[in-house]
Amino acid sequence: MRVGVTGHSKLMPDCVDAVREAIRAALEAEAAGGSSLVGVTCLAPGADQLFARVVLELGGRVEVVLPAMDYRDKLKPEKRAAYDELLARAHVVSVLPNELSGRHAYVMANERMLASVELLIAVWDGEPPDGRGGTADVVETARASGVPVVVVWPEGARRGQ
């Protein structure tokens, strides 16, 4: 089973464990029956990285779609070690032909991810889109293209600023 992820990158620290467990429950429910699990992610901080860790903990493989060549450089320095560690554990890494990260690159990466999955896990608070490339936009795109979406937003989950 190939599962993609979209979600908020700035989760409040006190809700991270609940979000991780909700992702785990969703993946265990969807990947039941012994099918091999492949998680497809852009590896952004927050929901994407939580998803990647859970996929690996469940014995799955991680495939990464990087929006642009400068993607790592856009991360805050304190976020790079976790990113590097997960990237090193990925089985497939695709870097899109964009030099610079930004909305256009994120839309392209999300479209590539959605085209390769059977299901989307959305760590999403249900708020409407604030532009192309964000979580709500990816959910709308998935639904419009027929990709089933499982929304994960456990009680107490909150976004940071």
Protein Blocks (a to p, Z undefined) as FASTA:
>chain_A
ZZdddddfbdcfklmmmmmmmmmmmmmmmmgghiacddddehighjlmmmmmmmmmnopa
cddddfbfklmmmpcfklmmmmmmmmmmpmbdcddfbfbgcfklmmmmmmmmmmmccbdc
dddehiacebehiaklmmmmmmmnopacdddddehiacdZZ
